[in-house]
């Protein structure tokens, strides 16, 4: 057994997994899994730079995670940074800060690498499950980008496109510095057009419609699952491997796009950091399901974090 830690720093959140990995059995035993909304990508789409306050929020979470890593006596740690830090002009400030706090340099990985990790984390435990036919389409809807991966036991094709819940919200749903509450029809139409264009781009290299099982990852998808199940609080065990029909996703997306901030915030399973961006994330999910013809999405709580952990184990 090897005690490992994986940190995934995305556009909207930073997450930590501490686990014992047993390569002989293929089992990853969670010891600690946590998430903090830091909005590292705040304004990056507009300015091209990481905001000082976004960096400080991220560094504060890193200090907390450094204590957890020390407490568990982690042998190996890997820190992966994704879309926001990949795009930013001042990403060196981010790299230096993480190195000072955690003693490892963040790897600012490509979208294709991100997709590989997501696929491994999401599908490693699906083999043999009833009615989950291969090939899989793994869809990881992040804050700044969405990764598409098609594969059986191994990745066949992957593509990352710049469509995520934070990026779409900031680009289409913000007016006068505030999220429109609720968005107007022309804002939603423009956002959907952006998502469709991104799907056109992804489909040039990834055969999206060949997949037999769609697996959805990350906070937008898991939150839609929690809403679909009307959970009294966020329950990872209930969400992991739940299935949501396309009709139910459409119903939830329609409600989110017509709801107010207060109505969304009142959903008991809703993380406060997702209230303003969940409508965009749900629309990304729905548009993908419509394009691919997927009748349902299988929701996974195991994703890029688990893939990173396996890579370091």
Buried (B, 14 or more C-beta within 10 A) or exposed (E): BBBBBBBBBBBBBBBBBBBBBEEEEEEBEBBBBEBBBBBBBBBBBEEEBBBEEBBEBBBBBBEBBBEBBEEBEBBBBBBBBBBBBBBBEBBEBBBEBBEEBBEBEBBBBEBBBBBBBBBBBBBBBBEEEEEBEBBBBBBBBBBBBBBBBBBEEEBBBBBBBBBBBBBBBBBBBBEEEEBBEBBEEEBBEBBBEBBBEBBEBBBEEBBBEEBEBBBBBBBBBBBBBBBBBEBEEBBEEBBBBBBBBBEBBBBBBBBBBEBEEEBBEEBEBBBEBBBBBBBBBBBBBBBBBBBBEBEBBBBBBBBBBBBBBBBBB
